[in-house]
Amino acid sequence: MDRTRHFLSIADWSPERLREALDLADRLKADPDAAGRPLAGKTLAMIFTKSSTRTRVSFQVGTHQLGGQALFLSSRDIQIGRGEPLSDTARVLSRFVHGIMIRTFAQSDVEALAEHGSIPVINGLTDLLHPCQIMADLQTARDEFGPDLSGRTVAWIGDGNNVANSWLNAAAKLGFRLRLACPEGYDPDPVILAAAGRATQVDLFRAPVEAAEGAHVVTTDVWASMGQEEEAAERARAFEGYHVGADVLARAADDAIFLHCLPAHRGEEVAAEVIDGPASRVWDEAENRLHSQKAILAMLMGAPS
């Protein structure tokens, strides 16, 4: 399988291809019609086994703006919800549509669709990775600091989850420094962490203020992600102290920005004064999901059939 035909993980794309996508995203932000209508006559199947606001709306609107059509397919509406193998779903959808975006639990489901289908597959989120979110985050950082992020430092505070894993992949590809503060037992995926550490400077701390020291981007996520609701009380105890408040942000660079992939729980992982304060770029970040995903769609599905 040629993994560059898909967007399964940031790790699959070269630094040059990632920068090409981000450059196109910048052009699309400045001019929504900059790419023309490369998806005219084409259809994106959007499979959701996890609910969504930003992923669904941004992909549907983005596909429309590029001239295509998006189909919303929940697991309750199609046969994978009744046990049809993903390999069969991939083969069937490849006869009907021109691309698949899936938001689901297991990374293996995304991989299976890509392996058995004949059309591009985009990872809209799994429990392991969230590459589309990080492309929007990178675009937001570039909006603030310019296209070369290699001299910058990103601080991740909280759970070593799918977003943290994709930040690690991005740091390895683009060469910026990543500092993470995670409670014991909640570190990022060890394979992804080790690979990133071989490619760039990655530091793992237990204290949020240490990770935030001198950072240009401070970012976090909820303590209990979708599917972890039963662990919420346990996680609240584990993450006590992993709160991005004014004290943590004060340790960052003077021009630091704050990011959060949303939804946010004010008073838990982030203080209201931070997410709603002058350093916050959270709403720009949310908007950039549209522009960065349009770039991915145009690059993967925009070529002549």
C-alpha positions as CSV (number, residue, x, y, z in Angstrom):
1,M,0.0,0.0,0.0
2,D,1.3,3.4,-1.0
3,R,0.6,5.3,2.2
4,T,1.2,8.7,0.6
5,R,-2.0,8.2,-1.4
6,H,-3.9,8.5,1.9
7,F,-3.7,10.7,5.0
8,L,-3.6,8.1,7.8
9,S,-0.8,9.7,9.9
10,I,1.4,12.7,9.7
11,A,4.3,10.3,9.9
12,D,3.4,9.0,6.4
13,W,4.0,12.3,4.6
14,S,7.4,13.9,3.9
15,P,8.2,17.3,5.4
16,E,8.0,18.7,1.8
17,R,4.5,17.3,1.3
18,L,3.3,18.5,4.7
19,R,4.6,22.0,3.9
20,E,2.9,21.8,0.5
21,A,-0.4,21.1,2.2
22,L,0.1,23.8,4.8
23,D,1.1,26.3,2.1
24,L,-2.1,25.4,0.1
25,A,-4.1,25.8,3.3
26,D,-2.7,29.3,3.8
27,R,-3.7,30.2,0.2
28,L,-7.2,28.8,0.7
29,K,-7.6,30.8,3.9
30,A,-6.7,34.0,2.1
31,D,-8.9,33.0,-0.9
32,P,-11.4,30.2,-0.5
33,D,-11.4,29.7,-4.3
34,A,-7.6,29.5,-4.7
35,A,-7.7,25.8,-5.6
36,G,-10.7,26.1,-8.0
37,R,-13.2,23.2,-7.9
38,P,-10.9,20.1,-8.1
39,L,-13.6,17.9,-6.5
40,A,-16.3,18.8,-9.1
41,G,-18.3,15.6,-9.8
42,K,-16.6,13.8,-6.9
43,T,-18.0,12.5,-3.6
44,L,-16.5,12.0,-0.2
45,A,-17.9,9.3,2.1
46,M,-17.7,10.4,5.7
47,I,-17.9,7.5,8.1
48,F,-18.6,8.3,11.8
49,T,-18.5,5.8,14.6
50,K,-17.7,8.7,17.0
51,S,-19.9,11.9,17.0
52,S,-18.4,15.2,15.9
53,T,-18.9,18.9,15.5
54,R,-15.8,20.3,13.9
55,T,-14.8,17.2,11.9
56,R,-18.2,16.7,10.3
57,V,-18.9,20.4,9.5
58,S,-15.5,21.3,8.2
59,F,-15.2,18.2,5.9
60,Q,-18.7,18.7,4.6
61,V,-18.3,22.4,4.0
62,G,-14.8,22.0,2.6
63,T,-15.9,19.3,0.1
64,H,-18.7,21.6,-1.0
65,Q,-16.4,24.6,-1.5
66,L,-14.1,22.4,-3.6
67,G,-17.0,21.5,-5.9
68,G,-17.8,18.1,-4.5
69,Q,-20.4,16.3,-2.4
70,A,-20.0,14.7,1.1
71,L,-22.1,11.9,2.4
72,F,-22.6,11.4,6.1
73,L,-22.6,7.8,7.1
74,S,-22.9,6.8,10.7
75,S,-22.2,3.3,11.9
76,R,-25.9,3.0,12.6
77,D,-26.7,3.7,8.9
78,I,-24.3,1.4,7.1
79,Q,-23.5,-2.3,7.3
80,I,-20.4,-2.0,9.3
81,G,-22.7,-1.4,12.2
82,R,-24.1,-4.9,11.6
83,G,-20.8,-6.7,11.3
84,E,-19.8,-6.2,7.6
85,P,-16.0,-6.5,7.4
86,L,-14.3,-3.2,6.7
87,S,-12.5,-4.8,3.8
88,D,-15.9,-5.4,2.1
89,T,-17.0,-1.8,2.9
90,A,-13.8,-0.5,1.4
91,R,-14.2,-2.4,-1.8
92,V,-17.9,-1.4,-2.2
93,L,-17.4,2.3,-1.4
94,S,-14.4,2.4,-3.9
95,R,-17.0,1.6,-6.6
96,F,-19.3,4.5,-5.6
97,V,-17.2,7.4,-4.2
98,H,-13.8,9.1,-4.7
99,G,-12.6,9.2,-1.1
100,I,-13.3,8.2,2.4
101,M,-12.9,10.1,5.6
102,I,-13.4,8.1,8.8
103,R,-13.7,9.1,12.5
104,T,-13.5,6.0,14.6
105,F,-11.9,4.3,17.6
106,A,-9.3,1.8,16.2
107,Q,-6.4,2.9,14.0
108,S,-6.6,-0.6,12.5
109,D,-10.0,0.3,11.0
110,V,-8.5,3.3,9.1
111,E,-5.6,1.1,7.9
112,A,-8.0,-1.6,6.7
113,L,-10.0,0.8,4.6
114,A,-6.9,2.1,3.0
115,E,-5.5,-1.4,2.4
116,H,-8.6,-2.9,0.8
117,G,-10.0,0.1,-1.0
118,S,-8.8,1.7,-4.2
119,I,-9.5,5.4,-3.2
120,P,-7.8,7.8,-0.8
121,V,-8.6,7.4,2.9
122,I,-8.4,10.3,5.4
123,N,-8.0,9.7,9.2
124,G,-10.6,12.0,10.8
125,L,-9.6,10.7,14.2
126,T,-8.8,7.5,16.0
127,D,-7.9,6.7,19.6
128,L,-4.2,6.6,18.5
129,L,-3.9,9.6,16.1
130,H,-5.7,12.9,15.2
131,P,-3.6,14.1,12.2
132,C,-6.2,16.5,10.8
133,Q,-6.4,18.4,14.0
134,I,-2.6,18.9,14.1
135,M,-2.5,20.2,10.5
136,A,-5.0,22.9,11.7
137,D,-2.8,23.5,14.8
138,L,0.3,23.8,12.6
139,Q,-1.4,26.3,10.3
140,T,-2.5,28.3,13.4
141,A,1.1,28.4,14.6
142,R,2.3,29.4,11.2
143,D,-0.3,32.2,11.1
144,E,1.4,33.6,14.2
145,F,5.1,32.7,13.8
146,G,5.7,32.3,10.0
147,P,6.1,29.1,7.9
148,D,9.3,27.9,9.5
149,L,8.5,26.4,12.9
150,S,11.9,24.6,13.3
151,G,13.1,27.1,15.9
152,R,9.9,27.1,17.9
153,T,8.9,25.1,21.0
154,V,5.5,23.5,21.6
155,A,4.3,22.5,25.1
156,W,1.7,19.8,25.5
157,I,0.0,19.7,28.9
158,G,-2.1,16.7,29.9
159,D,-3.0,13.3,28.5
160,G,-0.6,11.6,26.1
161,N,-3.5,10.9,23.8
162,N,-4.1,10.9,20.1
163,V,-3.5,14.6,19.8
164,A,-0.3,14.4,21.7
165,N,0.8,11.4,19.5
166,S,0.2,13.5,16.3
167,W,2.1,16.4,17.8
168,L,5.0,14.0,18.2
169,N,4.7,13.0,14.6
170,A,4.6,16.6,13.4
171,A,7.6,17.6,15.5
172,A,9.6,14.7,14.1
173,K,8.8,15.8,10.5
174,L,9.1,19.6,10.9
175,G,11.9,19.7,13.4
176,F,10.4,21.9,16.2
177,R,11.0,21.2,19.9
178,L,8.2,19.4,21.8
179,R,7.9,19.5,25.6
180,L,5.2,17.3,27.2
181,A,3.9,17.2,30.7
182,C,1.8,14.1,31.4
183,P,0.9,12.3,34.7
184,E,2.6,9.0,35.2
185,G,0.6,6.3,33.4
186,Y,-0.7,8.7,30.8
187,D,2.4,9.1,28.6
188,P,2.1,9.1,24.8
189,D,2.4,6.0,22.7
190,P,6.0,4.7,23.5
191,V,6.8,3.8,19.9
192,I,5.7,7.2,18.6
193,L,7.5,9.0,21.5
194,A,10.8,7.1,20.8
195,A,10.6,7.8,17.1
196,A,10.1,11.5,17.6
197,G,12.9,11.6,20.1
198,R,15.3,10.2,17.5
199,A,14.3,12.9,15.0
200,T,14.0,16.1,17.1
201,Q,14.2,17.3,20.7
202,V,11.5,15.9,22.8
203,D,11.3,16.3,26.6
204,L,8.9,14.6,28.9
205,F,8.1,16.2,32.2
206,R,5.7,15.6,35.1
207,A,5.3,19.3,36.0
208,P,3.3,21.5,33.6
209,V,5.3,24.6,34.4
210,E,8.5,22.9,33.3
211,A,7.0,21.9,30.0
212,A,5.7,25.4,29.4
213,E,9.0,27.1,30.1
214,G,9.9,29.3,27.1
215,A,7.2,27.6,24.8
216,H,5.8,29.5,21.9
217,V,2.7,27.3,21.8
218,V,0.9,25.9,24.9
219,T,-1.8,23.4,24.1
220,T,-3.9,20.8,25.9
221,D,-7.0,18.7,25.6
222,V,-9.8,17.4,27.9
223,W,-8.9,14.9,30.6
224,A,-11.4,12.3,29.5
225,S,-11.8,11.9,25.8
226,M,-14.8,10.3,23.9
227,G,-15.1,6.7,25.0
228,Q,-13.4,7.4,28.4
229,E,-16.4,8.7,30.2
230,E,-16.4,5.8,32.7
231,E,-12.8,6.8,33.7
232,A,-13.7,10.5,34.3
233,A,-13.5,10.4,38.0
234,E,-10.2,8.5,38.0
235,R,-8.8,10.8,35.4
236,A,-9.8,13.9,37.3
237,R,-7.7,12.7,40.2
238,A,-4.8,11.8,38.0
239,F,-4.8,15.1,36.2
240,E,-5.2,17.3,39.2
241,G,-2.5,19.9,38.8
242,Y,-2.4,19.6,35.0
243,H,-4.5,22.7,34.6
244,V,-3.4,25.4,32.1
245,G,-3.9,28.5,34.1
246,A,-2.3,31.9,34.1
247,D,0.6,30.5,36.2
248,V,1.5,28.0,33.5
249,L,1.1,30.4,30.6
250,A,3.3,32.9,32.5
251,R,6.2,30.5,32.1
252,A,5.9,30.5,28.3
253,A,7.4,32.9,25.9
254,D,6.1,36.5,25.9
255,D,4.5,36.0,22.5
256,A,3.1,32.5,23.3
257,I,-0.3,31.4,22.0
258,F,-2.7,28.9,23.6
259,L,-4.4,26.2,21.6
260,H,-7.1,23.6,22.4
261,C,-8.7,21.2,20.0
262,L,-12.1,21.5,21.6
263,P,-14.5,20.8,23.2
264,A,-13.1,22.5,26.3
265,H,-14.0,22.2,29.9
266,R,-13.2,25.5,31.5
267,G,-12.1,25.1,35.1
268,E,-10.7,21.6,34.4
269,E,-7.9,21.4,31.9
270,V,-7.9,25.1,31.1
271,A,-8.8,28.3,32.9
272,A,-11.5,30.5,31.4
273,E,-9.0,33.4,31.6
274,V,-6.6,31.5,29.3
275,I,-8.9,30.1,26.7
276,D,-10.9,33.3,26.5
277,G,-7.9,35.6,27.0
278,P,-5.6,37.5,24.6
279,A,-3.1,34.6,24.1
280,S,-5.9,32.2,22.9
281,R,-6.0,31.3,19.2
282,V,-8.6,28.6,19.7
283,W,-11.2,30.0,17.4
284,D,-8.7,30.6,14.6
285,E,-7.5,27.0,15.2
286,A,-11.1,25.7,14.9
287,E,-11.5,27.7,11.6
288,N,-8.3,26.3,10.3
289,R,-9.7,22.8,10.3
290,L,-11.7,23.9,7.3
291,H,-8.7,25.3,5.3
292,S,-6.2,22.6,6.2
293,Q,-8.6,19.8,5.4
294,K,-9.6,21.4,2.1
295,A,-5.9,21.3,1.2
296,I,-5.7,17.6,2.1
297,L,-8.9,16.9,0.1
298,A,-7.6,18.8,-3.0
299,M,-4.2,17.0,-2.9
300,L,-5.7,13.5,-2.5
301,M,-8.9,13.7,-4.4
302,G,-8.3,16.6,-6.8
303,A,-6.2,14.8,-9.4
304,P,-8.0,13.7,-12.6
305,S,-9.8,10.4,-12.2
